[in-house]
Amino acid sequence: MTNNTKIDELLAKYLAEENHEDDSALLNALLNDSDESDTLLSHSKLIWEASGAFQEKKKVDIDAAWTKVRAGMDTPKKKIDTSAVEPVIHLNERVATVKEVPAETPSVIRFWPLITQIAAMLVLLCGIGFWLYQQQNIPQIASLTTSSQQNTLSKTLPDGTRVLLNKNSSISFPEQFEGDTRQVTLEGEAFFEVHHDSEHPFIIKAKGTEIKVLGTSFNVTAYNTAVKVLVKTGKVRFSKNNSEVILTQGQQAEATSEQVQVSEVVNLNALAYQSKTFVFDNTPLKEVAQILSGAFSQQVVLANPAIANCKLTATFEREKLANILSIIAETFSLKVETKGQDFVLQGNGCQ
């Protein structure tokens, strides 16, 4: 009798609880010599327990048990998924049939590429969400705008820079200057006395031009596209597109549509609305009236065109407009009249 046959008989007795001590010792010895001892024993137990689940208690037929066990052992050895055992019971024969499930690739492995893609998308979405949260929580610096109407208006900026807006002008600036520069935007005309700060240059944006300074006083006129800059003290860089000039005290420049050019003749009265100092040198009375109207909140009108070419040479420092007009009228034998808030010069003209 071969070892396999002997093992089959002893297993049948062992499962039927009919074995003797000598049989148990022999069975253990044979199983220890077999490479598949654990599989044989567990497989045999599984078959026997299934077949006896519904049978009535009675004496086990050893030969029948041996036949059933051997039939199970002679089948080709396959990996059995014991979690999927489905006993089919034939009550008359008390035989259990084990349903074997073929091994499949675990679902975790099948879905791993999809899982990694989902994880990557989640990481990306979390990153975007965190960035948006940070952006929403960044303190927003409020932008302020100060405008003048028919009068000049003085304003001190957060850094201590003083600005005098001429009539019909406005300036926009942040509530607090932050970053490497101090930047404002100008519409109209203004005189700047910039607080010195070498680490934070002061920059003015006006009609497509840029004026950059460290600490100086100057005037910017930007009512239209012809922007003008006149430096009273210090130094500024005046640029538009790829054209730029460096202006120092007493210099003036104008930005045209394409470039910035330094003016040869400086208008001494360009700062009159700020300084209230007027210098007229053989200046036609028509031009005098325009300069005075621009520097004050009142208009000066010439009633007779014949007096427009009268030439005036005079200097006025911080005089009231009424006093200046009285001197002009006395000089050219004119008469000054008031019309509401405005002044009218009347006369026959100059000989």
Secondary structure as UniProt FT lines:
FT   HELIX           3..15
FT   TURN            16..17
FT   HELIX           21..33
FT   TURN            35..36
FT   HELIX           37..51
FT   HELIX           62..74
FT   HELIX           82..84
FT   STRAND          88..90
FT   TURN            91..94
FT   STRAND          95..97
FT   HELIX           107..110
FT   HELIX           112..136
FT   STRAND          143..147
FT   STRAND          153..156
FT   TURN            158..159
FT   STRAND          162..165
FT   TURN            167..168
FT   STRAND          170..174
FT   STRAND          182..193
FT   TURN            198..199
FT   STRAND          202..206
FT   TURN            207..208
FT   STRAND          209..213
FT   STRAND          217..222
FT   STRAND          227..233
FT   STRAND          235..240
FT   TURN            241..242
FT   STRAND          243..248
FT   TURN            249..250
FT   STRAND          252..255
FT   STRAND          260..262
FT   TURN            268..271
FT   HELIX           272..275
FT   STRAND          277..284
FT   HELIX           285..295
FT   STRAND          300..302
FT   HELIX           305..307
FT   TURN            308..309
FT   STRAND          311..317
FT   HELIX           321..332
FT   STRAND          335..339
FT   TURN            340..341
FT   STRAND          342..346
//
